Amino acid sequence: YRYLLTLDKIFGLTVCGPEYYMILIKFRDLEQINRKWGYLEVDQILDEIGEGLQQSINDFAKGCNVIEGEALLFRMGTDYLIFVSYPLDFLRELSGQIRIHLDTYKKQWGLEAKSFF
């Protein structure tokens, strides 16, 4: 959050209108999974998930190069926060792409995630 505030103060964010959105991704039952696999293993998996999310955001941004906006990914402990300044229609598209990745991770590692925006 501090990083977003700093970027806002120095006009480092591309917010074209009054709207911006945040997507919060939280993983369920992570405490049990940490005990089962170990904290280091789960942390490495979360890093890999973050890399996949970042790739999704990068691919989405390349496809939306005519629309002004941006999406920034932040990791907060075991959760992810995505700041999005694209219009709502594009946010829904990005959210759908992220959901596809989260479903893949659920199948691959059994990590169930909820996303909120």
Number of C-alpha atoms within 10 A of each C-alpha: 10 7 9 13 12 12 13 13 10 8 10 11 18 16 16 13 11 6 11 18 15 16 18 19 21 17 17 13 12 16 12 10 16 14 10 11 10 12 14 10 13 20 14 11 15 20 14 13 17 17 13 16 20 18 12 18 22 15 13 17 18 10 10 14 10 8 11 14 19 21 22 15 18 16 14 12 8 13 15 19 19 21 19 24 23 24 16 13 9 16 19 13 12 20 19 12 16 20 17 13 16 22 14 15 19 14 11 9 11 13 19 16 18 11 16 10 14
